[in-house]
Amino acid sequence: MIARKLTFQSIPLGWEISLQRTWSNGLRVPTEYDLPEEDKCRDLHLTLEITDPAKEPRIHKGFYGRFEDLEKYRLEMLYGVHDHWIKKGEAYTYHDRLRVSPIDQINQIAVKLRETPYSRRCVATAWRIDQDFGSDEAACLQNMQFRVLPDEHDIPKLCLFICIRSNDAFKAAFYNIYAFTEMQKLLAHMLGYPVGGYIHTAYSYHIYGKDFKQYTDFCETGGKRPIAEHFANTNDMAPLFISGCEELMKEDDMPSGKKYVIEARMRQLQMIVSEGEENEKTAALKIEEKKN
């Protein structure tokens, strides 16, 4: 087994370097999804520490997919805009596992940390043994632990520790890290703490053989410009995030309650576009209050 521990200040830099380490150091192992003609994946046990996950720039311009999809994923994670898909055959959503069924674990964590900020029991679990063991669509996220810990200046901050059993480094990890830290930011704002460190532990952090060509193209494109140009500030993506919200609103089966949340998010993004800088803390709390 090859294990790596990486530490970086920002999300996009940490993610990009984690891909490089996986490509150069990963073991060649088969997966349950390989076709006979495909290469074996490159696989690491990875712990990625982001010391300042709220620091801009938070966006990597080269992540797989569209900025509109990143916003949709954020809304799925924080507010469950696609929880209704479970009734239509979707195996699970992280929002449903963490915030709905059987209880709102994130809300319970908020209550616990208000009462006992030093608690080590604030763990939300996504893995369901009765549903996931033996399933072809088992949840990748295992659990997340929130802790209030002092930084080097003895300032208490809300830290987040993630354990994920299997993580597609190239096509999924950036979405996961971005959305998990958005949840961390929201909870920190609700509790009145600054955002602390984020530690992402993936038991299998991998690049699939079928994606080798796309990954090498990603590296070739990125190699033509300075690494600082690979990143973008979150607010700069607001127009594209609005487009993602508009696409969600056009979905025929979107529940009315979720439309209300999406509309609130669109107003927040429109304020960012029109005014240049919105108080994200206040706006995020307003959405959470309306949701509850």
N, C-alpha and C positions, 0 to 999 in steps of 0.2 A: 504493500500500500504506500502511496505517496501522499503526504500531507503538507500543506503549505499554509502559512500565516502571513497575511499581507496587511499593512496598515497605511492608510492614506487619509488626508484631511477631507477630501470631497468625493461625492458619489461617482461622477463620470470618470474621473481619473482612476479611482479604485476599480471600477468595472472594467475599463479598458485594459489595465495592467493585469487584472485577473484573467482575462481572455488570453493574453500573451503567455502567462504562466501555464495555463491549462494546455495551450497549444504546444509549448516547448517541453513541458515536464509531465504531462498527463500520461497515465498508463493506457495502453491500447487494450480495450476490453469490449466484448460483445454486449449488446443490449437485447431486450425482448422485442424491439421494434425494427431491428436490422433486416434488410433484404439481402439475399445471398451475394449480390454483386457490390454491396456497399462496404466501405472501410469500417473497421472497428472504431468506436468512439474514443476520444481522448478524455481521460477521467482523473480528477483529483479529489481528495478530501480537502476542502478549502475553508479556512476561517478568514473572512474579510472584515477588518475593523475600519469603520469610517469615523474619524474622531469628531467631525463637525458636519453631520448630515444635513443640517439646515443651511449650510453655507452655499451661496451662489458662486458660480453656476452649478445648478443641480441637474441639468439636462445634458445628455450626450446626443449630439446631432446624428450619430451613425447607428443608433440602436435599431434593431430589426422592427420594421413596421412604420406606422404613421404617428404623428403627434396627436392626431384625432383619437387614435386607438389608445394612446397612453392616458388621455383624459378619461376615456370610457372606462378603462381599467381602474383608474383612481376612484371613479364614482361607483364602480362595482364593489371595490374593496371597502370604501368608507360608508356607502349608503345603500348597497344592495340593489342597484337598479336592474339587475338581471336575476334576482333571487327567484322570480316567478318561472324561470326556465327549468327549475328543478322539477316542477310538476309536468313539464313537457319532455322529461327524459334526461336533463342535465344531471350528471352524477352529484355535483355539489357546487357551492360557491363558498369562498372563504368568508364572505360576509355572513352567510347563513350559519356556517359552522362556528364563527366567532361571536356573532352578535344576535342570533335569533334562536337557533335550535341547539340545546333545549333552553338556554338562557342567554342573556346579553353578558358575555364574559367580560367585555371591555368596560361596560358600565360598572360591573361588580369590582373590577380592578380599580376604577376611579374612586369608588366608594372606599375601598380598602386603603388606598394610598392617602386619601384625605384623613382617614382615621389613624393610620400607622405608616408614615412615609418610609420607614426603614424596613418594611415588610419584604420578605423574600418569597412570599407565597402568591405573588401577582402573576400567575401563569394562565394564559389562554391556550386551549388545546384544540387543534383542528383534526387530528387523527381520530377516527372512529373505528375501534377494533371490530365491531360487529358489521361494519359496512366496507371497510378498506382492506382488511386482511384477505388476500386472495383475489381482490378486485383488479381488473385491468385499468380502472380509472381511480386508483387510490390517491388520496390527497398527498401532495408533495410536502406542503408545510406540515410540520409536526406540532410545534408549539412556539409561543412567543412569551418572553418574560419581560415585564416592565419593572425597573428598579430606580429609585431615587438615590443617586450617588454623588459624592462631592467631587468636583474637578480639582485641578492642581492648586487652585486658589481657595479651596474649601467652599465653593459655591455649589449648593445642591442642584442637580440637573436630572431630568428624566431620561434614562438610558433604556435602550431596547436590545434584547438578545433574541435572535431568531435561530431555530433549528429546523432545517429543511432536508428531507431524506434524499431528494433527487432534484437537481436544478439544471435546466438547459441553460448553460452559460451564455450562449450567443443569442438565443431567441426569446428567453423568458426572464433571465436574472435581472436585467435592468428594470423591467416592469415591476418585478417583485420588490426589489430594493426601493424603487421610487415610491410605490404604493404603501409599503410597510412603514417607510419613514414619514409619509404623509399622515398615517395613523398616529405615529409617534408625535408628530408636530401637533396634531389636533388634541391628543390627550394632554400633552404638555401645556397647551394653551388653556385647556379646561381646568387644569390643576394649578396653574399659575407658576410653573417651573420653566426655566430655559430648557431648550432641547440639548440633551447630552449625547454621548456616543452611541453608535449603532454597531452591533456585531452580528455578522451573517455567517452562520456555520452550515455548510452544505456537505452532507456525508458523501454525496456524489455530485460533483460539479463538472459538467461535461460538455463537449462539443460533439454532436453526432456526425458520423461519417458522411451522411447525406448532405450535411451543411458545410463540408470542407471548402468547396469551391466558393460559396457565398462568403465564408469567413476570410479566405485569402483575398478575395476582391475587396472586402471591407478594409483589410490591412493595406492593400495597395492604394486604395483611394485615400485613406487617412495618412499614409506615408508621404503624400505629396504636399502636405501643409503642416505648419507647426501644430503641436499637440493642443496648445491653448485654443486654437481655432476649431477644435472638435466639439467644444462645449457651448452651451447657451444658458442664459438666465431664464428662470421659469416664467417670469412676467412677459418676456419677449415672445413667448409661445402662446400668449393669451388669444390672439385671433384664431389660431388653429385649434386651440382647446374649445373655443366657442363653436367652431364647425363640428367638433366631436359631439358637443351637447346637442346641436341642431339635428345631427344624425340620429341620436338617441330619441329625440322628441318625435321623429318621423316613424319610429317603430310602431307598427299597428297594435302590438300587444303590451305596450308600455303602460303600467298601472298609473292611475291618476295621481296617487300619492307620491310616486316616484317622479312624475312629471313636475310636481311642485318643487321637489328637491333640485331637479335639473334646472328649472327656471331660476331658482335662487342662485345656483352656481353660475348660470349665464349672466345674471345681473352683476355678480361679483367680478367676473372676467371683463364684462363691458366697462365697469368702473376702472379697472386696471388699464384698459385700452384708452379710455377717454381722459383719464386723469393722470396716467403715467404710473402712479404708485398708490395702491389701496392698502388699507390696514388689514392684512390677511388674517391676523389673529381675530379681530372683531368679526370679520365676514364669515370665517369658518365657524365661529361659535354661534352665529346667527343661524347658519344652516343646521347645526346640531340641535339647537333649541327648537327649530321648526319641525325637525324630524321626530323629536320626542313629544 
